[in-house]
């Protein structure tokens, strides 16, 4: 399993729901969360070993949000 951590611009419950619909349907993503209390709106994704940043970027961007890698 891999853990990915990103800075995002996801802020509201509605936005969480919107990005969640995209992340939840991906079979290689086991779990995810967004800390909207953190100034970086940290998205944490647990996924299988074959997952990569580009796939997560694509999903988040498809929802209309920005994300950038944060060091773990």
C-alpha contacts under 8 A as a table, 3 or more apart, distances in Angstrom:
res1	aa1	res2	aa2	distance
1	X	46	X	6.78
1	X	47	X	5.69
1	X	48	X	4.58
1	X	49	X	5.08
2	X	46	X	5.80
2	X	47	X	5.41
2	X	48	X	5.91
2	X	49	X	5.54
2	X	51	X	7.67
3	X	44	X	7.01
3	X	45	X	5.67
3	X	46	X	4.64
3	X	47	X	6.49
4	X	44	X	5.71
4	X	45	X	5.08
4	X	46	X	6.48
4	X	47	X	7.97
4	X	53	X	7.53
4	X	69	X	7.76
4	X	72	X	7.64
5	X	42	X	6.79
5	X	43	X	5.73
5	X	44	X	4.62
5	X	45	X	6.49
5	X	69	X	6.07
5	X	70	X	5.47
5	X	71	X	7.04
5	X	72	X	6.50
6	X	42	X	5.59
6	X	43	X	5.08
6	X	44	X	6.54
6	X	67	X	5.83
6	X	68	X	5.19
6	X	69	X	4.45
6	X	70	X	4.96
7	X	40	X	5.09
7	X	41	X	5.86
7	X	42	X	4.92
7	X	43	X	6.39
7	X	67	X	5.34
7	X	68	X	5.23
7	X	69	X	6.32
7	X	70	X	6.12
8	X	40	X	6.30
8	X	41	X	5.29
8	X	42	X	6.10
8	X	43	X	6.63
8	X	65	X	7.05
8	X	66	X	5.43
8	X	67	X	4.32
8	X	68	X	6.68
9	X	40	X	7.53
9	X	41	X	6.20
9	X	65	X	6.16
9	X	66	X	5.79
9	X	67	X	7.00
10	X	15	X	5.94
10	X	16	X	6.61
10	X	34	X	7.76
10	X	36	X	7.10
10	X	41	X	6.18
10	X	65	X	6.66
10	X	66	X	7.97
11	X	15	X	6.45
11	X	16	X	7.33
11	X	36	X	5.66
11	X	41	X	6.88
12	X	15	X	5.13
12	X	16	X	6.26
12	X	36	X	7.60
13	X	16	X	4.93
13	X	17	X	6.20
14	X	17	X	5.11
14	X	18	X	6.22
15	X	18	X	4.90
15	X	19	X	6.24
16	X	19	X	5.41
16	X	20	X	5.82
16	X	34	X	7.52
17	X	20	X	4.89
17	X	21	X	6.21
18	X	21	X	5.51
18	X	22	X	7.12
18	X	63	X	6.52
19	X	22	X	5.31
19	X	23	X	6.31
19	X	59	X	7.76
19	X	60	X	6.28
19	X	63	X	5.63
20	X	23	X	5.02
20	X	24	X	5.67
21	X	24	X	5.43
21	X	25	X	6.67
22	X	25	X	5.82
22	X	26	X	7.13
22	X	59	X	6.17
22	X	60	X	7.59
22	X	63	X	7.33
23	X	26	X	5.60
23	X	29	X	6.98
23	X	32	X	7.70
23	X	59	X	6.79
23	X	60	X	7.93
24	X	27	X	7.76
24	X	29	X	7.24
24	X	31	X	7.95
26	X	29	X	5.65
27	X	30	X	7.48
28	X	47	X	5.50
28	X	48	X	5.46
28	X	50	X	7.78
28	X	51	X	6.65
29	X	32	X	7.56
29	X	45	X	7.04
29	X	46	X	6.06
29	X	47	X	4.21
29	X	48	X	6.62
29	X	51	X	7.90
30	X	45	X	7.70
30	X	46	X	5.52
30	X	47	X	5.13
30	X	48	X	7.31
31	X	45	X	5.93
31	X	46	X	5.22
31	X	47	X	7.02
32	X	43	X	7.08
32	X	44	X	5.44
32	X	45	X	4.29
32	X	46	X	6.11
33	X	43	X	5.69
33	X	44	X	5.36
33	X	45	X	6.71
34	X	41	X	6.31
34	X	42	X	5.36
34	X	43	X	4.35
34	X	44	X	6.35
35	X	38	X	5.61
35	X	41	X	5.34
35	X	42	X	5.16
35	X	43	X	6.63
36	X	39	X	7.44
36	X	40	X	7.88
36	X	41	X	4.70
36	X	42	X	6.97
37	X	41	X	6.76
38	X	41	X	5.18
38	X	42	X	6.59
39	X	42	X	7.98
47	X	51	X	6.25
48	X	51	X	5.81
51	X	55	X	7.03
52	X	55	X	5.76
52	X	56	X	6.95
53	X	56	X	5.26
53	X	57	X	6.06
54	X	57	X	4.99
54	X	58	X	6.10
55	X	58	X	5.15
55	X	59	X	6.42
56	X	59	X	5.12
56	X	60	X	6.17
57	X	60	X	5.24
57	X	61	X	5.89
57	X	67	X	6.67
57	X	68	X	8.00
58	X	61	X	5.19
58	X	62	X	5.95
59	X	62	X	5.09
59	X	63	X	6.63
60	X	63	X	5.28
60	X	64	X	6.79
60	X	65	X	5.65
60	X	66	X	6.83
60	X	67	X	7.07
61	X	64	X	4.95
61	X	65	X	4.99
61	X	66	X	5.98
61	X	67	X	7.65
62	X	65	X	7.35
